[in-house]
């Protein structure tokens, strides 16, 4: 688990402030990167994205490391393996347009 330190929460707030002028609500699938496999977007994704900042920031923030998507059988086996703690830090921030499942799909900008 990534601990939500005071510095991390302050960074989160700065990121929210920086992207707010570019954020919109009520997006449809046209706001997302099309899925290369043709998999349709789950309509719940649009609601999730619309409510993400108020529902998942500040005291509700759950920092984590995303390792991507995988077949369910592989993931279940991975979860059974011993976990070793590790240390990491960010070298920069990148902004992505989301794709299906809310995954980062198209890099829009970077600040390194």
N, C-alpha and C positions, 0 to 999 in steps of 0.2 A: 504494500500500500504506500502511496506517495502521501506524505504528511502535508496538510495545507498550512504552511507557515505564514506568518504575517507578511513576509516579503512576497511570497507566492500569491497571496490574496490581493496585495497591493498591485502586483503586476496584472492579475486578472482584471481588476478594476480599470487599469490604464488601457488594456486591450479593448475592453467593452466600450470605454469612452472613445477610443480611436475608430472603432468600426461602426458605432451607432449612426453617424451621418450617412453611411452607405447601406444600412440595413432596412429591409422592408418586411412587412407582414403580408400574409395572404398569398404567398407564392404557390404556383402550380408546378407541374413537372417541367415547364419551360424554364424555370429558374435553376434547374439542376442539370448536371452533365448526363446526357443519355447513357443508359447502360449498354455497353458493347454487345452483351448477349441478347438484348431485346427484352430482358426481364422488366415487366411493368413496375412502376413505383407503387409502393403501398401508400394509400392515402393518409395513413397514420403518420408517415414520415413528415408530411407538411405541417401537421399539428405539432409534432415533436419539435421541429425546427422553430416554428413560431413561438413556442413557449420555452425554448431552451434557456435563454439568458435569465429570465426571472426564476425559473424552476431549478437551475443548476449553478447559480453563482452565489457568492458570499457564503453564508452559513450552510448552504446546500451544495457547495462545491465539492466534488469528488474527484480530485486529481488522479490521473492514471496514465499508464503507458499502454498505448494500443499496439498490438502486434499484427493487426490485419485481420483478414477473414480466412476461414479454413473449413474444410469438411467437418461435420459434427463428430464423426468417429475419431478423427485426428485430435480434435479439441478435447474430447472426453478423455482420451489417453494422455494428452499433454497435462491436463488438470490433475491427474493422478501422480505425476512425477514430482519429486522433491523440488522445492523452490529455493533458490539461493538469492539472498538479498544482493542488490547491486546499487552502485551510485552512478548518477548521471547528471548532466547539466545541459542547458540549452546554449547553443552557439548563435542562435538567431530565432526569428519568428517568421513564419511563412503563412500566407493567406491562400486558402483553397476554395474553389467552388465545389460544393458537395455533389456527390453522386448518389446512387441507390444505397440504401441502408445507412445514409448519413455519412458515408466515407469521403475523405478528402480525395478528389478525383482530378482536378485541374488547378495547377498552381497559378495564382493570379499575381502574387508579389512576394517579395522577401526583404528582410531587414537583417543583415548579418554584420 
